[in-house]
């Protein structure tokens, strides 16, 4: 069941404050989808279906190495892997990541905006911008915003979201998940613990792009497109880059949960806490219609990957190169990614 105070939801006109028991207010801080139509919807598909050191400047953050080139994946079993998800819900797998299903063949009310892997990497959740959840593989379904009768942002009648959902991350145990909306409203399902949100502190500076839980399960960071970082619960504030000429598009915590990386649309990465700098995209590699959209960490530490809207995947540090979707036809741009 969701937990929280509900500031991320609008009340019907004239009804006064709506407190439906959701969270969103408190205090500080298809390549694969078309593989012979083998769409193994192993999980329950439920959602919105209708048809610390401050980082150096940007120049110093850029990787000296050239952009990695796509290459074939070897036949042996990979100990690491990753999933890319398009806005249409098409899921693409690389390395040891397995395909458990997608929404690429479905007609969605709202686009998919996030993907998060289960702890054992045998399933994943997709989330749409209306808060609809699609659970595949061994990912448990713990609830969704539409399932609670909450309409998408922009709906003119009834209870509705103030702003669209922009991402999802699992709880520390994997028996729940957090969603975050563009206005910083946080929605906690399952055993995810609600610790506050932007509406509860009078708003955050800029539209929110990401939420990242700390190691304890009793706190998380919210990151906005203007480079502001807000720590809630027992999450420690390690700093933030502030506003740059281009917006923040994603953020991810370190494997230890004691730091985080922040990604800008041009592929520049800033690090905080115990996050190590493994590099940024070369100048000009991302921008225009092909911005950097996601950063996700090697589960064992030692590296990360960055993806772009057109499906390119760039490995850094010890993260292996399993290729990407660059140059391939996509029904929807790559919205998010997850890996191990």
C-alpha positions as CSV (number, residue, x, y, z in Angstrom):
1,X,0.0,0.0,0.0
2,X,1.2,3.5,-0.7
3,X,2.3,5.6,2.2
4,X,2.6,9.4,2.6
5,X,0.7,12.6,2.8
6,X,-0.6,13.3,-0.7
7,X,0.7,16.7,-1.7
8,X,1.5,15.4,-5.2
9,X,-2.3,15.1,-6.0
10,X,-4.8,17.7,-6.8
11,X,-8.1,17.8,-5.1
12,X,-11.4,18.1,-7.0
13,X,-12.6,21.7,-7.5
14,X,-14.1,23.0,-4.3
15,X,-13.3,20.0,-2.3
16,X,-10.5,21.5,-0.1
17,X,-7.3,19.5,0.6
18,X,-7.2,16.0,-0.7
19,X,-5.4,13.4,1.5
20,X,-6.0,10.0,0.0
21,X,-3.2,8.3,1.8
22,X,-0.7,8.7,-1.1
23,X,2.6,10.3,-0.6
24,X,3.9,13.5,-2.0
25,X,4.4,16.0,0.8
26,X,6.4,16.2,4.0
27,X,9.7,17.7,4.9
28,X,13.2,18.5,3.8
29,X,15.7,17.3,2.4
30,X,11.5,-3.1,-29.8
31,X,14.1,-5.1,-31.3
32,X,13.6,-7.6,-28.5
33,X,9.9,-6.8,-28.2
34,X,9.4,-8.2,-31.8
35,X,11.6,-11.4,-31.5
36,X,9.2,-13.8,-33.2
37,X,6.5,-12.4,-31.0
38,X,8.0,-14.1,-28.0
39,X,6.6,-11.7,-25.5
40,X,6.8,-13.6,-22.3
41,X,4.7,-11.6,-20.0
42,X,6.0,-13.5,-17.0
43,X,5.0,-10.8,-14.6
44,X,1.8,-9.1,-13.8
45,X,1.3,-6.2,-16.3
46,X,-0.8,-3.7,-14.3
47,X,-0.8,0.0,-15.1
48,X,-2.0,2.6,-17.6
49,X,-3.0,0.4,-20.6
50,X,-6.0,1.4,-22.8
51,X,-5.5,0.0,-26.2
52,X,32.6,14.8,-0.6
53,X,34.3,16.7,-2.9
54,X,32.6,19.1,-5.2
55,X,33.0,18.1,-8.8
56,X,35.3,20.0,-11.1
57,X,34.0,22.0,-14.0
58,X,32.4,20.5,-17.1
59,X,35.5,20.5,-19.2
60,X,37.5,18.6,-16.5
61,X,34.6,16.1,-16.2
62,X,34.7,15.0,-19.9
63,X,36.3,11.7,-20.7
64,X,39.6,11.9,-22.6
65,X,38.8,8.6,-24.3
66,X,37.0,8.5,-27.7
67,X,33.4,7.3,-27.8
68,X,33.2,3.5,-27.7
69,X,32.1,1.8,-31.0
70,X,29.3,-0.8,-31.2
71,X,30.6,-4.3,-31.3
72,X,29.1,-7.8,-31.3
73,X,28.4,-9.5,-27.9
74,X,30.3,-12.7,-27.3
75,X,28.4,-16.0,-26.9
76,X,29.5,-16.8,-23.4
77,X,27.3,-15.9,-20.5
78,X,27.8,-12.4,-19.3
79,X,28.2,-11.6,-15.7
80,X,26.8,-8.1,-16.3
81,X,24.1,-6.6,-18.5
82,X,21.6,-3.9,-19.0
83,X,18.1,-3.1,-20.3
84,X,17.1,-0.1,-22.3
85,X,13.4,1.0,-22.4
86,X,11.8,3.2,-25.0
87,X,9.0,5.6,-24.4
88,X,6.7,3.1,-26.1
89,X,7.7,0.5,-23.5
90,X,9.8,-1.6,-25.8
91,X,12.6,-3.3,-23.8
92,X,16.0,-4.1,-25.3
93,X,18.4,-6.5,-23.5
94,X,22.2,-6.7,-23.6
95,X,24.9,-8.9,-22.0
96,X,23.5,-11.1,-19.3
97,X,20.2,-9.1,-19.0
98,X,17.3,-11.3,-19.8
99,X,14.0,-10.3,-21.6
100,X,10.9,-10.8,-19.4
101,X,8.4,-8.8,-21.3
102,X,7.5,-5.3,-22.5
103,X,4.6,-3.0,-23.3
104,X,5.9,-2.4,-26.9
105,X,2.8,-4.2,-28.4
106,X,0.3,-2.3,-26.1
107,X,-1.3,1.0,-26.5
108,X,-0.5,3.1,-23.5
109,X,-2.3,6.0,-21.9
110,X,1.0,7.7,-21.2
111,X,4.6,7.0,-22.3
112,X,7.0,4.9,-20.3
113,X,9.5,7.0,-18.4
114,X,11.4,4.6,-16.2
115,X,12.7,1.1,-15.7
116,X,14.2,-0.5,-12.5
117,X,15.6,-3.9,-12.0
118,X,14.9,-6.3,-9.2
119,X,17.7,-7.1,-6.9
120,X,18.4,-10.5,-8.4
121,X,18.1,-9.1,-12.0
122,X,15.4,-11.6,-12.8
123,X,12.7,-9.0,-13.4
124,X,12.0,-5.3,-13.7
125,X,9.4,-2.7,-13.3
126,X,8.4,-0.1,-16.0
127,X,6.6,3.0,-15.0
128,X,4.5,5.3,-17.2
129,X,4.2,9.1,-16.6
130,X,0.7,8.5,-15.1
131,X,2.2,6.3,-12.4
132,X,1.1,3.1,-14.1
133,X,3.3,0.1,-13.1
134,X,4.2,-2.9,-15.3
135,X,5.9,-5.7,-13.4
136,X,7.8,-8.4,-15.3
137,X,9.7,-11.5,-14.3
138,X,10.0,-11.8,-10.5
139,X,9.2,-8.1,-10.0
140,X,6.3,-7.9,-7.5
141,X,3.4,-5.6,-8.1
142,X,2.9,-3.3,-5.0
143,X,0.4,-0.9,-6.4
144,X,0.1,2.0,-8.9
145,X,-1.3,5.5,-9.0
146,X,-4.1,4.7,-11.6
147,X,-5.0,1.7,-9.5
148,X,-5.9,4.1,-6.7
149,X,-8.2,6.1,-8.9
150,X,-5.8,8.9,-9.4
151,X,-6.0,10.4,-12.9
152,X,-3.0,11.6,-14.9
153,X,-1.8,15.2,-14.7
154,X,-3.8,17.5,-16.9
155,X,-7.1,15.6,-16.3
156,X,-9.9,18.1,-15.7
157,X,-12.1,16.2,-13.3
158,X,-11.6,14.2,-10.1
159,X,-8.4,13.5,-8.2
160,X,-5.4,13.9,-10.4
161,X,-1.6,14.2,-10.3
162,X,-0.2,17.7,-10.1
163,X,2.6,16.7,-12.4
164,X,3.6,13.6,-14.4
165,X,5.8,10.8,-12.9
166,X,9.4,10.9,-14.2
167,X,11.0,7.8,-12.7
168,X,11.1,4.8,-10.4
169,X,13.6,3.2,-8.1
170,X,13.2,0.1,-5.9
171,X,13.3,0.1,-2.1
172,X,16.3,-1.2,-0.3
173,X,14.7,-4.7,0.1
174,X,13.2,-4.8,-3.4
175,X,9.8,-5.4,-1.9
176,X,8.6,-2.0,-2.9
177,X,9.4,1.1,-5.0
178,X,9.4,4.8,-5.1
179,X,8.0,7.0,-7.9
180,X,8.8,10.6,-8.2
181,X,6.8,13.2,-10.1
182,X,8.1,16.3,-11.9
183,X,7.0,18.5,-9.1
184,X,9.0,16.4,-6.6
185,X,6.0,14.5,-5.2
186,X,7.2,11.1,-3.9
187,X,5.0,8.0,-4.0
188,X,6.1,5.0,-1.9
189,X,4.6,1.6,-2.4
190,X,5.2,-1.7,-0.7
191,X,7.9,-1.4,2.0
192,X,9.3,1.8,0.5
193,X,9.4,4.4,3.3
194,X,8.1,7.8,2.6
195,X,10.4,10.5,4.0
196,X,9.3,13.7,2.4
197,X,8.9,15.5,-0.9
198,X,9.3,18.8,-2.6
199,X,5.7,20.0,-2.2
200,X,6.0,19.4,1.5
201,X,8.8,21.9,1.8
202,X,7.2,24.5,-0.4
203,X,8.7,23.2,-3.6
204,X,12.1,22.5,-5.1
205,X,14.2,24.6,-7.5
206,X,13.4,23.3,-11.0
207,X,11.5,20.3,-12.3
208,X,12.6,17.0,-10.7
209,X,14.4,14.5,-12.8
210,X,15.3,11.7,-10.4
211,X,15.0,10.1,-7.0
212,X,17.7,7.9,-5.6
213,X,17.4,6.0,-2.3
214,X,20.3,5.9,0.2
215,X,21.7,2.7,1.7
216,X,19.6,2.6,4.8
217,X,16.1,2.6,3.2
218,X,15.2,5.5,5.4
219,X,16.1,8.4,3.1
220,X,16.6,9.4,-0.5
221,X,17.8,12.3,-2.7
222,X,15.7,14.2,-5.2
223,X,17.6,15.9,-8.1
224,X,16.2,18.6,-10.3
225,X,16.9,19.7,-13.8
226,X,18.6,22.8,-12.5
227,X,21.2,20.8,-10.6
228,X,19.7,21.2,-7.1
229,X,19.9,18.2,-4.8
230,X,17.5,17.7,-1.8
231,X,18.2,15.1,0.9
232,X,15.2,13.6,2.7
233,X,15.1,11.3,5.7
234,X,18.6,10.2,6.9
235,X,20.1,10.7,3.4
236,X,23.2,12.9,3.7
237,X,23.6,15.9,1.5
238,X,26.9,15.6,-0.4
239,X,26.5,18.6,-2.7
240,X,25.1,19.4,-6.1
241,X,26.3,21.0,-9.3
242,X,23.8,23.9,-9.5
243,X,22.5,25.2,-12.7
244,X,24.5,24.7,-16.0
245,X,23.8,25.8,-19.6
246,X,22.1,22.4,-20.2
247,X,19.7,20.6,-17.8
248,X,20.2,17.5,-15.6
249,X,18.5,14.5,-17.1
250,X,19.3,11.7,-14.7
251,X,21.0,10.7,-11.4
252,X,21.9,7.4,-9.8
253,X,23.3,6.5,-6.4
254,X,26.6,4.6,-5.9
255,X,26.4,0.9,-5.1
256,X,27.2,1.7,-1.5
257,X,24.4,4.3,-1.2
258,X,26.8,6.8,0.1
259,X,27.1,9.1,-2.9
260,X,25.6,9.8,-6.3
261,X,26.4,10.7,-9.9
262,X,24.4,13.4,-11.7
263,X,24.1,13.4,-15.5
264,X,23.5,16.4,-17.7
265,X,21.9,16.3,-21.2
266,X,25.3,16.8,-22.9
267,X,26.7,13.7,-21.2
268,X,28.7,15.5,-18.5
269,X,28.8,13.6,-15.2
270,X,29.3,15.2,-11.8
271,X,30.1,13.1,-8.7
272,X,29.4,13.5,-5.0
273,X,30.0,11.5,-1.8
274,X,31.9,8.3,-2.5
275,X,31.2,8.5,-6.2
276,X,34.3,8.1,-8.3
277,X,34.6,10.0,-11.6
278,X,35.0,7.5,-14.5
279,X,34.4,10.1,-17.2
280,X,31.8,11.9,-19.3
281,X,30.8,11.7,-22.9
282,X,33.2,13.3,-25.4
283,X,32.2,16.8,-26.4
284,X,29.5,16.7,-29.1
285,X,28.5,13.1,-28.5
286,X,25.1,14.1,-27.1
287,X,22.9,17.0,-27.7
288,X,20.0,18.3,-29.8
289,X,17.5,15.5,-30.3
290,X,20.0,12.9,-29.1
291,X,20.6,13.9,-25.5
292,X,22.1,11.8,-22.7
293,X,19.1,10.3,-21.0
294,X,20.3,7.8,-18.4
295,X,23.2,6.9,-16.2
296,X,23.3,3.5,-14.3
297,X,25.9,1.9,-12.2
298,X,27.8,-1.3,-12.5
299,X,26.3,-3.3,-9.5
300,X,29.7,-4.4,-8.2
301,X,31.0,-0.9,-8.5
302,X,33.9,0.4,-10.5
303,X,32.0,1.9,-13.4
304,X,28.8,3.1,-15.1
305,X,27.0,3.4,-18.4
306,X,25.4,6.4,-20.1
307,X,22.7,6.1,-22.7
308,X,21.3,8.6,-25.2
309,X,17.9,9.1,-26.6
310,X,18.9,7.4,-29.9
311,X,20.0,4.3,-28.1
312,X,23.8,4.7,-27.9
313,X,25.4,3.1,-24.8
314,X,28.7,4.3,-23.5
315,X,30.6,2.3,-20.9
316,X,33.0,3.9,-18.4
317,X,35.4,2.4,-15.8
318,X,35.0,-1.4,-15.6
319,X,31.5,-1.4,-17.2
320,X,31.6,-3.8,-20.1
321,X,30.5,-2.8,-23.6
322,X,27.6,-4.9,-24.8
323,X,26.4,-2.6,-27.5
324,X,23.3,-0.5,-27.9
325,X,20.5,0.5,-30.2
326,X,22.3,3.3,-32.0
327,X,21.5,3.2,-35.8
328,X,18.5,1.0,-35.2
329,X,14.8,1.9,-35.8
330,X,13.1,2.8,-32.6
331,X,9.4,3.3,-32.1
332,X,10.1,5.5,-29.2
333,X,13.3,7.3,-28.0
334,X,15.2,5.6,-25.1
335,X,13.8,7.0,-21.9
336,X,15.7,5.1,-19.3
337,X,18.0,2.2,-18.6
338,X,19.0,-0.2,-15.8
339,X,21.9,-2.6,-15.4
340,X,24.1,-4.7,-13.1
